[in-house]
Amino acid sequence: MKSVNMIFIWTIFSCICLLNYSFADEGEKKPRFHINEVLLCKIDPDVLSETLIVSGDGWRFAYVVSKGDEKQFVVIDGVNGKEYKYIYGDTLVFSPNSKRFAYVAENENYRSVAVIDGKEGVEYDLIDKPVFSPDSKRLGYVAKRDKKWVAVIDNVEGKEYDNIDMESIIFSPDSKRVAYLGEAENKMFIVIDGKEGKQYEGAEIISFCFSPDSKRYAYIVSSKDRSKVVIDGVEGKEYDSIEEDSLCFSPDSKTVLYIAQTDGKKVIVINGEESEKYDYLGNVVFSSDGKRLAYEVNIDGKYSVVIDGKMGKIYNFMDNIFPNFIVFSPDGKRCVYSAIEEGKYQVVIDGVEFKSHSCPISGVPIFSPDGSKFAYIVGCDEKEFVVVDGKEEKGFGYILEDSLVFSPDSKRYAYAVFNEDKCFAIVDGVAGKEYDIVLNLKFSPDSKTVVYKAGKGENAFLVVDGEESRGYLDFLNGSDIVFSSPRKFYTLALTETEIFRLEVEIQK
């Protein structure tokens, strides 16, 4: 299965047509599945393959075509856009709902313009990548004119500043609020909904975030040797330092926390209240409802996990090779983590040592959607094996990263393995056909069907419950398998000369 980047070296001429194919087991009267091949475009030279993007819903695609010096245009869904002297390929962006599209181009005057849904905005010297709001209705970008910078929100310019931090525009989760980082006379400040916050000289502002309910905000003000958090405009206590990635709100927005250092020790600050001091503190995890909290601590070289304010058993070492090794179940009722004691790798669930292994746990545990089951990967003697609810599966060369998955009804599981240069899917403990690669392993929404992409030699296939489609050259990079119903899904594929959307219906 060739890389899409090797294939995308041609221009595109728009063409839409339908081809229909059905696939059945030998001797079956009814086909296992049926494919409508929607031909989106034919391929011709000059595509800049590195600019290719696929929309979040997997239905649309766009890229830049270059026709010699100072002649470029964007192709979106097989349709050529307006020609410009230059297209900034890294600015192409679909909205979260996949219905809108924007990019930045350089016109005949060598000026930058934002092109939003095919319409040009005002000319500037420089424009940063546009940002859509979560609801896709709003858009903002940072632009430079002469020596001043402005934030353009919904096509309206804000106040001019000496500088505006590139890529600093953030919309709130409900899309009603917007913030960015400005600078004037060597002082930095946050601008929220057009209003400037307190200015800070000789310091930087980092880690700005809105709460999930969009009503609150927080950020870190950091100078050379002191740092503090500002929450809803109120400055907190100063510390020697604050970990940049630790500042966050709980999912229910009621709690804000961060990890700070003071006198060489770490504390976690929760709604302004400090924990006891630790030598190390990290891997902070909320349950999905925000009501529970867990994190790892180190005291005098010993490790433990604190869950809901209560410290668990102390171990010689925590298995924190992988980030977020502390995992809550989807309903927040169960919590699993791993630890090491006397050379044994322990899996601890709900505070009880569930199972020990002589070899490391090589992946983050996952829960089934209903929280009743959990699974993880163990690496031992150059082999890896999956453990499902304490039962060890057969060992293979290694398990493909992020391939382990439960079905939506929590009754089934699947993963992909590499073994002796071959790759295959394991579904409910049963191995499938061997390929060179297996990708995008998924269950249907009703949990009855397993689908994935596979490659063997020069061919790429869709595999539905073990049955293959016809061979394609490849699948578009970034194009996932997307279910639109329990029996229908789609993805984007390539042949030597064409791009298709494969619309697949699983037969009853």
HUJO-V51794 format. One record per residue. RES is the residue in one letter. PHI is phi in degrees with one decimal (999 if undefined). Layout:
RES|PHI ; RES|PHI
This chain:
M|999 ; K|-73.1 ; S|-70.9 ; V|-61.0 ; N|-67.1 ; M|-77.5 ; I|-85.8 ; F|-77.5 ; I|-130.0 ; W|-133.0 ; T|-83.7 ; I|-123.6 ; F|-115.7 ; S|-66.6 ; C|-162.3 ; I|-124.9 ; C|-155.3 ; L|-120.5 ; L|-126.1 ; N|-116.9 ; Y|-138.8 ; S|-124.8 ; F|-131.4 ; A|-138.4 ; D|-66.1 ; E|-61.4 ; G|87.2 ; E|-78.3 ; K|-82.1 ; K|-99.3 ; P|-70.5 ; R|-71.4 ; F|-156.4 ; H|-129.1 ; I|-118.1 ; N|-94.8 ; E|-92.8 ; V|-92.4 ; L|-75.2 ; L|-85.6 ; C|-168.7 ; K|-97.9 ; I|-101.7 ; D|-149.9 ; P|-62.2 ; D|89.9 ; V|-76.6 ; L|-88.4 ; S|-60.7 ; E|-70.6 ; T|-93.3 ; L|-62.3 ; I|-131.6 ; V|-120.1 ; S|-64.8 ; G|-61.6 ; D|-86.6 ; G|72.6 ; W|-94.5 ; R|-120.1 ; F|-149.6 ; A|-155.0 ; Y|-166.3 ; V|-105.0 ; V|-114.5 ; S|-115.7 ; K|-111.7 ; G|79.0 ; D|-67.9 ; E|55.4 ; K|-149.4 ; Q|-134.9 ; F|-152.5 ; V|-95.9 ; V|-105.6 ; I|-124.0 ; D|54.9 ; G|85.1 ; V|-109.8 ; N|-73.0 ; G|-92.6 ; K|-66.1 ; E|-81.0 ; Y|-133.7 ; K|-65.9 ; Y|-156.4 ; I|-113.7 ; Y|-78.6 ; G|-60.1 ; D|-82.0 ; T|-100.1 ; L|-61.2 ; V|-153.2 ; F|-92.1 ; S|-71.7 ; P|-56.4 ; N|-87.1 ; S|70.2 ; K|-90.2 ; R|-116.8 ; F|-150.9 ; A|-147.5 ; Y|-163.5 ; V|-116.7 ; A|-131.5 ; E|-109.4 ; N|-87.8 ; E|-66.8 ; N|-93.1 ; Y|60.3 ; R|-114.5 ; S|-88.5 ; V|-133.2 ; A|-88.1 ; V|-107.3 ; I|-117.6 ; D|53.5 ; G|85.2 ; K|-107.3 ; E|-79.1 ; G|-95.5 ; V|-73.5 ; E|-74.6 ; Y|-140.5 ; D|-69.6 ; L|-153.5 ; I|-134.9 ; D|-83.6 ; K|-59.8 ; P|-63.1 ; V|-125.6 ; F|-88.8 ; S|-73.4 ; P|-56.6 ; D|-86.9 ; S|71.5 ; K|-84.8 ; R|-117.2 ; L|-151.8 ; G|-142.1 ; Y|-157.1 ; V|-98.2 ; A|-137.3 ; K|-118.7 ; R|-131.1 ; D|55.2 ; K|-108.9 ; K|-116.3 ; W|-119.4 ; V|-135.3 ; A|-100.8 ; V|-104.4 ; I|-116.4 ; D|54.7 ; N|68.0 ; V|-113.7 ; E|-73.6 ; G|-90.1 ; K|-66.7 ; E|-76.2 ; Y|-133.5 ; D|-63.8 ; N|-159.8 ; I|-129.6 ; D|-58.7 ; M|-60.6 ; E|64.0 ; S|-93.0 ; I|-67.2 ; I|-131.7 ; F|-90.6 ; S|-70.7 ; P|-55.1 ; D|-88.1 ; S|71.5 ; K|-85.4 ; R|-119.6 ; V|-147.6 ; A|-138.9 ; Y|-157.9 ; L|-103.3 ; G|-111.6 ; E|-143.5 ; A|-147.3 ; E|51.5 ; N|64.2 ; K|-119.0 ; M|-104.8 ; F|-161.9 ; I|-95.0 ; V|-107.5 ; I|-119.6 ; D|52.3 ; G|84.3 ; K|-104.4 ; E|-78.3 ; G|-87.1 ; K|-61.4 ; Q|-91.2 ; Y|-126.4 ; E|-105.7 ; G|70.9 ; A|-143.3 ; E|-117.4 ; I|-108.6 ; I|-136.7 ; S|61.2 ; F|-62.8 ; C|-152.4 ; F|-91.2 ; S|-73.4 ; P|-57.0 ; D|-87.6 ; S|71.7 ; K|-86.7 ; R|-123.7 ; Y|-151.9 ; A|-155.3 ; Y|-159.8 ; I|-105.2 ; V|-108.0 ; S|-124.2 ; S|-109.6 ; K|-60.0 ; D|-130.8 ; R|-139.9 ; S|-142.0 ; K|-150.1 ; V|-107.8 ; V|-108.5 ; I|-119.3 ; D|53.0 ; G|85.2 ; V|-103.3 ; E|-75.9 ; G|-94.1 ; K|-65.4 ; E|-83.1 ; Y|-131.9 ; D|-62.4 ; S|-161.6 ; I|-132.1 ; E|-66.9 ; E|-57.6 ; D|-87.4 ; S|-88.9 ; L|-68.5 ; C|-161.8 ; F|-99.3 ; S|-71.9 ; P|-56.1 ; D|-90.6 ; S|70.2 ; K|-82.8 ; T|-123.2 ; V|-126.3 ; L|-141.5 ; Y|-162.2 ; I|-106.1 ; A|-123.1 ; Q|-116.8 ; T|-145.6 ; D|54.3 ; G|78.1 ; K|-117.0 ; K|-103.8 ; V|-133.0 ; I|-103.5 ; V|-105.3 ; I|-116.9 ; N|50.2 ; G|85.8 ; E|-97.9 ; E|-84.9 ; S|-79.0 ; E|-68.7 ; K|-85.6 ; Y|-129.5 ; D|-72.7 ; Y|-146.6 ; L|-152.3 ; G|-171.1 ; N|51.5 ; V|-78.5 ; V|-135.7 ; F|-93.8 ; S|-71.9 ; S|-63.4 ; D|-91.3 ; G|78.8 ; K|-86.9 ; R|-124.9 ; L|-143.1 ; A|-138.5 ; Y|-159.4 ; E|-95.4 ; V|-134.5 ; N|-129.8 ; I|-129.9 ; D|52.3 ; G|82.4 ; K|-106.0 ; Y|-119.3 ; S|-156.1 ; V|-118.3 ; V|-99.5 ; I|-120.5 ; D|53.6 ; G|82.6 ; K|-108.9 ; M|-79.6 ; G|-85.9 ; K|-59.6 ; I|-89.9 ; Y|-119.7 ; N|-70.0 ; F|-158.4 ; M|-102.6 ; D|-83.6 ; N|-114.4 ; I|-61.7 ; F|-101.9 ; P|-67.0 ; N|55.3 ; F|-72.4 ; I|-87.3 ; V|-131.4 ; F|-91.9 ; S|-68.4 ; P|-55.3 ; D|-87.8 ; G|77.9 ; K|-82.6 ; R|-122.3 ; C|-140.7 ; V|-126.8 ; Y|-151.8 ; S|-124.6 ; A|-148.6 ; I|-124.7 ; E|-145.5 ; E|52.3 ; G|78.3 ; K|-106.3 ; Y|-96.3 ; Q|-96.6 ; V|-103.1 ; V|-112.3 ; I|-127.5 ; D|53.6 ; G|81.2 ; V|-111.8 ; E|-68.0 ; F|-88.5 ; K|-158.0 ; S|-117.5 ; H|-133.8 ; S|-84.5 ; C|-124.1 ; P|-65.7 ; I|-82.8 ; S|-101.8 ; G|-151.7 ; V|-73.0 ; P|-59.7 ; I|-124.7 ; F|-100.1 ; S|-70.1 ; P|-54.5 ; D|-89.2 ; G|78.4 ; S|-81.2 ; K|-128.2 ; F|-146.8 ; A|-145.2 ; Y|-157.2 ; I|-115.9 ; V|-120.0 ; G|-106.7 ; C|-149.3 ; D|51.3 ; E|60.8 ; K|-134.6 ; E|-122.8 ; F|-140.6 ; V|-96.1 ; V|-116.4 ; V|-114.3 ; D|50.4 ; G|88.5 ; K|-91.9 ; E|-83.2 ; E|-86.1 ; K|-65.8 ; G|-84.5 ; F|-136.4 ; G|-51.9 ; Y|-163.0 ; I|-91.6 ; L|-63.6 ; E|-58.1 ; D|64.0 ; S|-87.8 ; L|-68.3 ; V|-150.2 ; F|-95.9 ; S|-74.6 ; P|-56.9 ; D|-86.2 ; S|70.3 ; K|-91.7 ; R|-124.3 ; Y|-149.2 ; A|-156.6 ; Y|-163.2 ; A|-117.7 ; V|-130.1 ; F|-106.1 ; N|-149.2 ; E|53.4 ; D|68.4 ; K|-122.2 ; C|-124.4 ; F|-156.0 ; A|-91.0 ; I|-112.8 ; V|-120.7 ; D|53.2 ; G|85.7 ; V|-106.7 ; A|-79.2 ; G|-96.3 ; K|-66.8 ; E|-82.4 ; Y|-136.3 ; D|-80.4 ; I|-155.5 ; V|-129.2 ; L|-136.4 ; N|55.1 ; L|-67.9 ; K|-144.4 ; F|-95.7 ; S|-70.0 ; P|-56.7 ; D|-90.8 ; S|71.0 ; K|-85.2 ; T|-126.0 ; V|-113.3 ; V|-129.4 ; Y|-163.7 ; K|-98.4 ; A|-141.7 ; G|-128.9 ; K|-146.9 ; G|62.7 ; E|-95.3 ; N|-117.2 ; A|-119.9 ; F|-129.9 ; L|-92.2 ; V|-120.0 ; V|-120.2 ; D|48.4 ; G|89.0 ; E|-98.0 ; E|-92.7 ; S|-78.6 ; R|-68.9 ; G|-79.7 ; Y|-118.4 ; L|-71.0 ; D|-171.1 ; F|-109.9 ; L|-60.7 ; N|-59.8 ; G|94.7 ; S|-91.2 ; D|-88.2 ; I|-82.1 ; V|-121.4 ; F|-85.4 ; S|-103.8 ; S|-163.2 ; P|-57.9 ; R|-117.6 ; K|-132.5 ; F|-148.9 ; Y|-148.4 ; T|-160.8 ; L|-111.7 ; A|-133.3 ; L|-122.8 ; T|-111.8 ; E|-62.9 ; T|-127.9 ; E|-142.9 ; I|-116.0 ; F|-121.5 ; R|-99.6 ; L|-93.1 ; E|-104.2 ; V|-108.4 ; E|-118.8 ; I|-82.0 ; Q|-78.1 ; K|-66.6
